[in-house]
Structure formats: structure tokens, C-alpha cells
Amino acid sequence: MATSSRSLADDIRARTDAQLVDLVLARPDLARPSPADLTSLAARSGTRASVQRAIEALDRGHLQVLEALVVAGDGTSVDALAALLGGADASVVDSHLGDLWTCALVWRSAEGEHVVRTVPEIFGSSIAGLGAPLHELRPDLASRVPTPEQLRQTIEQAPADARAMLEKMTWGPALGVLPTGGPGRTTARWLIEHHLLLPVSVDRVTLPREVGLVLREGRLHRTPELEPPVLHSRSVSLVDAAAGGSASELLTQIDELAAMWGAEPPRVLRAGGVSVRDVRVTQHRLDVTPERTAFVIEVAHAAGLVADDGELVPVWAPTAEIDEWPTIDAGQRWATLALAWATTTRAPHLVGRRSTGTGPANALGPDVQWPAIRGVRRDVLRELATLEPGQAADVASLRDRLAWRRPSRAAAVLGEAVEAVLGEAEWLGVTGRGALSEAGRALVDSAFPTPAPGSPPSSSSPSSSVRGDRGGLASGGITSNRSGSAARRGDGGSSVGGAITSNRGGDALQTVAAAMSKHLPAPVDHVLVQADLTAVAPGPLVGSLGAFMRLAADVESRGGATVYRFTPESVRRALDAGWTSAEVIDTVRRSSSTPVPQPLEYLVSDVARRHGQTRIGGAAAYIRSDDAAVLDTMLASRDLSALQLRRLAPTVLVSSADPRVLVDLLREHGFAPVHESRDGTVVHTEAPKRRSGTRRRGPAPVVMPVDHDTTRSLVESLRAAEATADDRRAEHDQRAGPAIPTTDPVVTLALLRDAVAEHHGVWIGLSDQVGITTRHLIHPERVEGGRIWATDDAGRERTFSVHRITGATLES
């Protein structure tokens, strides 16, 4: 219903509480910081930054309707707009206009809809490929702008080559370069003489908007797209089973990453991130593709399981949370990873792809930070959630649909991001065989709740799709905590249990965990040891058994069942960690559903017999052995001559090399020494487990989520503030002018710019050099550079500095 408003401020003040709630939910940036009253809310909603956020959050359908209203002019009827949009359904156009009004991109009066003043400024002179209007290009022709029928007749009289030139410029761009040849110049001269083209420089011409609309036969767009493209799908089976298998595999990879980096943490590069070499080593251990390796690393970091330890020589090491990680239920572990992935602003698919000028982007480096990816994940998962269970989306149609919803994003970048998100969702178990799993739907409902039916288009969280894309805070209270060291390097990510910092975060974690738990393979507490020194794990192993198998055996193949192989090196690794041969055999016997084969017992016994046979000590390192023949072999070896070995006794050699160097070099040449301390006890060589400090959470977020409850409270406070201001104005002596509220500079500038555009008078409070505030009624003519050029009530031209204005209100 149209109101009797004369400006955007009047329109907003006339809205009901429910309509104001819808406005703030559609544009959450208006609520941060909280405006003082409805006048401040109206002024903020008309600022360029806020309007640009709202426009960038529009889908293509609403954007085309807004463009049509700008081109047609204020007060244009719905039927006229539908005709301008190529005969679109008038009811769809009217619905889109209602959404645009809800978002305060248009306001209503008795004459119809009016575009907010800032919208044409953001669109610029070229809209949908059309040029600027004739009266802007040639003010001298403003009084005699030809009618569409007159332009049509002139075009019909144009020579054939002139009509061909116009056809090339019909659908844009409206700016053209004059031909260099004689015939082309002649053709362009005829068009210029008949005002079908207008020169803008020596060699450039433009097609006026009125001429372009006639050439387009009154259509603004070649193909109006007010409705989203159809999302095609296909049926798949065993979705949850496939998703559970992927989730279980990811949990195993996270455990292996933590064990590997706990023993040998990679260095933090000076510019931040992990080196390419360290990523390749990790890839080899995980036995996955480079892309998946980067994904596992980034997800572990986003969940707060690995971090920069902040030492003088920093390394990427597991955090303290990893010690309790194996004891947590598998479903809850997966939910932690899934929520961290859904809300992180890091894009793992950029690792190794986007050049920074000095090389490819590194995992955990600052170049992988891309806040827009969070909005892409939300859009992709929401689209998948619209399909029936067991339906996988066609990638091409999904890409087209998302391009319609986010027309401001580059198609190439969006397409690459969509494919990356689909791949990561499959690795994570959010989808199974391309269809959203049950746990994936729970994740969407928890991390990206769907807007209520009938809500405006930008209510799908523009703060996360637009403001969030610029590095701001996402709506709904979803934030990313940062450690101090990560913040120094521009690094992001959320911590364990802190991926969602709203009060509902714990409930979301439990809901998502419950949805996945029943589809995860049950952990097994046994393996099947075979005579060829392999052991088959028929499923994910329980924590202690999994840790033992990773220590005492090497992974040979992965899949539904993991195959481990016992080798001399792996057995020696267990012995180096302090296990005895009897403990190794006993653990295998207790954990195996099959008898321990004799070859395995021989292998362990043989390695144990040789293990520690030769011992190396400190000082100017010594080597002692009960077998003098072993020392004779060392002395005779040319490959060990660099150690400068010298015999002190039949069973003792000495060397000037470091004991650790002796251990490594002798092992490389087939010996099996161990390191002993000064008192003769064996020094276990298991690398110490590095742990970074628990990621600092920082202070609790002070920004509350912009949800229905907080928005209703805000609207109530705005109503109360507006009522108080009305009472003060009514009580004030009208001869002295209205009461002038104290307004912030953003509101003041917005009021002054509105007054310039609409030729309103404005009451301002002006503070002089000694702090005394005086009142003035002015008529602003120009606002720029922090100064206002205006005439006062006496008709004198004056200039005011914006920083001295304490408040402003429109003349009643």
C-alpha cells in the first residue's frame, strides 16, 4: 500500500514494527552499530556503502527490476515496468518491487515507487548496456528530446550502413570508437547530425539511452531473467553410506596428520603458511592428492587442531586439543570439522593456484584467505538442500543458478569455487555421491538457516555474502576466532567448539553430530594379521590400537579396509619408542582375530636382537659392542671413514662426530645401533610431540547476532527514541525553531545530501571555537570535501564545516 511519504525518512518512519524488523533483517549492517532513532536508521539506509551492499546481494531478477525502475523513472506503473522487461509477468514484477521496498532500495509515496537517491549513483550512467539519457549528454537538447515515435522514424530513414552501425551498439556497450576510414566517418557524421549518436570526445561517440530503448523495441534486457534457472538433478543411491565412509576417512587422515606433525612439525614460512616441500611430505604420508592434502591441513587448522606455536622459531604443531581428540565421539569430531569448514573464510582450493607474485599460494598462508568462499559454500549447500533426498544436482545447472543469484561475482571465479566446494563437501561427507546427506542437511540447517518464506532476497544474509566477502562479520553470529600468531600473518580459522560463537553453537554441534553418528562405520578393536606380514583393519580402529598400528606398521593401502605392513623399519620405530619385542608381539596377539604368524614373530625377534646391539654415547662419541666383529666391520668400511673411528678397546670405538650423526649414518649402512646415556641406559629416540599453545580465543564477541529477537528489541528502542524526540519537539518553543538532536556525522551528511537533492531546508546545530552551539536554518546547495555550501534564512551564501555540526533535522 502506498504511503503519503515525501522522502525515504518519512517512508521508514511510517512503517510498522514488523516491516522495520524485515528491513533490518534484510540489511543487517543497518543495526551495527545500533542507530539512535528512526531518523538515523533512514539516513544510514541511504548511505552509499550500505546501498551498495544491498545491491550486490540482489539476485538477477530483483536487480533487473531495480534497473528498470531507474531507467523508467519514479512513479512508473507495474504494467509499464513489465513491458520494459520484455512483457514479464506483472505479478512477479510487483512481488520484486515489494521486496525492494522491504530492503529500502525504493520508497513509496502517493505517486508510486521512488528509487533511493544513492541507487542511480551506484549504477552510474550506463545501465544494462544503455548509455546516459539525452538531457545529461546534451543539456541544450533537454527541452526538445524527441519522442520514441520520432526516433523510430529517423532510424527508418537512416542509410543501411548507418542502421548496421546502430545495430552493433544496440545491446551495448553504448560507447563506440569512430571509424578511421572515410566511409565510416561519413556514416557516423550522419548519425551525429540526426542526434542518434552523440560525440563525447574527438574519436568516441555514445548511443543515448532514448535511442537505445527504441532500437531494443522498448526492452531493457535482451532476455529478462526474473525467475531463477531450473536446477536439474539425478537420482543416486547409498548417499548416507558413502558420506559416512568419506567422513570416517577424513577422521583417519586428521589423526595421521596430527601424529606426523606432532613428531616432526613443519616450519612456519616467513610469509606464513607451510612450505611446498612439507606439503609434499604430508601428501606422501597421507597417500592422497595435493588438493586433498591442502584440504585436510586447512580443515584441521580451521577446527583448531593445528596452529602456529608462536615460538622464536615457529612451527605448525598440534594444539592441546589433539590430546583429548581421540576420546571424543566420532560423530562429534566430524561435526566439529564440518562446522569449522562451513564457517571458515579460507579457501583450500586456492593452494598452489593463485600466484602472489613470488610463487603459488601456500597452505595455511595468507593468500588462501578469501572471505567470499563462505558465501559460496552457503549458496551451494542451500541449493542442494532444495532437492529431494537422494537427488544430486547437475553441476552445470547449479553453476547457472548460482550465477543468477550472485550476478555481481565473476562467472569464472564463481564456477571454480562451486566445483571446489562440491569436491570438498564430498571429501568431508557433507554429500555422498553428489547428493546432500542427512548430516549435510543438518549442517545446512545449523550453519546456514534458510530464510523464512516470503522474506526479501537480501535477507539470505547479505552481511555474510557481501560484507562477509570483504572480510566482515557474517550474520547469525558466525565468526572466526584467530590466534595471535595467525592474526599477524593475516591467517584465519575457527577453533574447536568455537566455530560457532552464538549461544546456539553447542546445540548445533550436537545436532550435526547426531545426524552423522549413525552413518559412521563402527570403530573396530581388532585386525587380521596375515602370513605375508600384513594386517587388515576391517574398519576405523579404536584410538589406542590405531596409534599402535601407525607406529609399528606402515599403511600400504586405504579404503573400506586399511592394509598395514610390518617392516624392519616400522618395528624398529616401535622399539625406538620404548616398546620391547615381547610387548609388540603381545599387543599384536591381543588385537588380532587371527593367530600371530611365525614370520612376524621372527621379524620382531630379529630386529629386537639387532636393536641396541651397538650403542653410541656422548662426549667425543663412543661406540661399544659385545661383538668385536661388528666393530671390525665398521673400521674396515670406507663409507664410514669420515667418522674417523678409532679403537680404544676390543669392544669400544670412539669418534669426534655427534652421537645422533653416528646413529643415522650407521643405520644408513646396515647397522642397528641405539643411543645410550652416560649411565648406560638406552635413550629412546622417539621425537618429542610438539604442541602449540591452545589457540587464544580472545574476548567474547561483543556483536550479537542480527536475528529476530535482537531486531525486535532494536525496533522497540527506535520507536521509543522517536516518540521521545516527538515529545521534545512538541514541547519546544516553535518560535525558536525545532529541537535539534545530536546526530553522528554519517546521519548528518545523509540528511544534508537529501536536502540538496530534494531542495529541503535543514536546521543544524553549529559549534563555534569556544564550544557554544548555535542554531541555523540553512538551504544546502552543495556538499563535498567536508564542507557545505548553503544559503541561510536571510538569503546569504555561507560555508560550514561538517565537523562543527553537532546535529541536523529537516525543516518541518
Secondary structure, DSSP 8 states (H G I E B T S, - for coil): -----SSHHHHHHTS-HHHHHHHHHH-GGGGSS--SSHHHHHHHHTSHHHHHHHHHT--HHHHHHHHHHHHH-TT--HHHHHHHTTS--HHHHHHHHHHHHHTTSEEEETTEEEE-THHHHHH-S-BTTB---HHHH-GGGGGG---HHHHHHHHHHS-HHHHHHHHHHTTS--EEE--SSHHHHHHHHHHHHTTSSEESSSSEEE--HHHHHHHTTT-SSSS---S-----EEE-S-HHHHHHHHHHHHHHHHHHHHHHHHHS--B--TTSS--HHHHHHHHHHHTS-HHHHHHHHHHHHHTTSEEE---SS-BEEEBGGGGTGGGS-HHHHHHHHHHHHHH--B-GGGTTTSB-SSSB--TTSGGGB-THHHHHHHHHHHHHHTS-TTEEE-HHHHHHHHHHH-TTS-HHHHHHHHHHHHHHHHHHTSEETTEE-HHHHHHHHHHS----TT--GGGS-HIIIIIGGGT---GGG------HHHHHTT-----TT-SS-STTHHHHHHHHHHHHHTTS---BS-BEE-TTSEEEESS-B-HHHHHHHHHHSEEEE-SSSEEEE--HHHHHHHHHTT--HHHHHHHHHHHBSS---HHHHHHHHHHHHHTTSEEE-SSS-EEEES-HHHHHHHHH-GGGGGG--EEEETTEEE-SS-HHHHHHHHHHTT--EEEE-TTS-EE--------B------S---S----HHHHHHHHHHHHHHHHHHHHHHHHS-GGG--------HHHHHHHHHHHHHHT--EEEEEE-TTS-EEEEEEEEEEEETTEEEEEETTS-EEEEEGGGEEEEEE--
